[in-house]
Amino acid sequence: MSPDAENAPRRQVVTAALLIVAGVLVLFVPAGDEGRVLVPLSEGHGLSAVDGAGAALLTVGGTWLEVLVVRRLPHLALPPRVLFALGLLAGLGVGLLIASVFSGFFWWWAVGATALGVAVLILVPLTARR
């Protein structure tokens, strides 16, 4: 196997992670600098054009990273209970992130982001390494 083929998963993981970081940085633009809200979601939440660009970067990077992790799962050789726990943690995190937008529990996004982040910080380095 050529060295380029061996480094392909690592390069793809790094590229997907860079897209995610770029999307998060775009979403950190202060609300006063974003322009008008194009799509209102709930009280205090809405999408502007800047938010749409950040969300697009996050969607592409996150989906790409998810596909890479799922494709590499057999090579990670993790026990079924660990995989179930990581999947449950990631699903709970995503659910809380989405629920925080549409509910009055605004700060639940922090709990969801932490839960999702823990699962990502465990799976992504394993995916890039093997």
N, C-alpha and C positions, 0 to 999 in steps of 0.2 A: 504494500500500500504506500502511495506517495506521501511525503510530509504534508502536502497541501490537503489531501483527503483526511489525514489524521487531525488537522487543525480546523477543519470545516465546522464541526459543531461548536467549538470554542469561539470562532469568528462570528458565527451566526448568533450565538448567545450574547456576545458583546454588542453586536449591531442592534439586536432587539432591545437590549438594556439601554443603549444610547437613545433609541427612539422613545422609550418610556421616560427616561430622564428629561429629554427635550419636551415631551408632552406635559410633564409635571411643572417644569419651569415656565412654560407658556401659561399654564393654569394659575401660577402664582402672580401673574400680572394683577395689580390692584384693580378693584372693581371700577374705580373712577377713570382709569385709563383704557378700559375695554370698549367703551362705546355703549350704544343702546342695547337693551335686551331684545333678542329676536324671538326667542321661544321661552315664555314663562313656564316654570315647572311647578313651583309652589311659592308660598310667601317667603321672600328672601332668597329664592333660587331661580335662576334663569340662565339661558345660554345666549351669549353674545357671539359675534364672529370669532373673536379671539378664543373664547371657550371652545367653540367648534373645532378650531385648528388644534388646540391642545388635546381635545377628546379624540380627534382623528389620529394624532400621533400615538396617544395611549392605546387606542384600539388596535392599530396596526402592530405596534411593538408588543403589546400584551398577548394578542392572538398568536403572533409568530412565536413568542416565548412559550406559550402554552402548548403549541403544536410540537415544538422542539422537546419539551419536557415529556409529553405523552409518548412521542415516538421513541424516546430514550429510556422509558420506564423499565422495559425488560432488561436493559443493560445495567441498571442501577442495583438490581438484586436486593431490593428492600423487602423486609417481611410484610405480609399482607396487613397486619395490624398497624404498622407504621404508615403504610400507604393510605389506609382507611382514615387514620387520625389526621394525616396531612391534608387529605381531601376534605374531611369534615371541617378542619380549621380554615382552609382556604374558602370553602363554600360559606361558612359562617361569616367570614370577613367580607366577602363580596355582598352577601345579603345585608349585613349591617351598613355597609357603605351606601347601597341603594336605598335602604329604608331610611337612612338619615336625611336623604334629600326630600322624601315625600312625607316625613312625619315631623312632629314637634320636638323630637329628641335630636337636636342639632349635633351635640357632641358625640353621638354614637359613631360618627365617622372615624374618630380617633381609635375606638376599640376595634372597629372593622379593619381599619388600615393596619393596625398592629397585628391582628390575627392573620390577615393575608400576608403581611410582611414576613412573619415568622415562617410560614409555609414556603414562601418564595426564597427566603434566605437559606433554607435547608435544601430545597430541590434544585435551584439554579446552579450553585457551585458543583453539585454532583453531576448535573447534566453537562456542564462545560468541561468537566474533568474526564469523563468516561466516554 
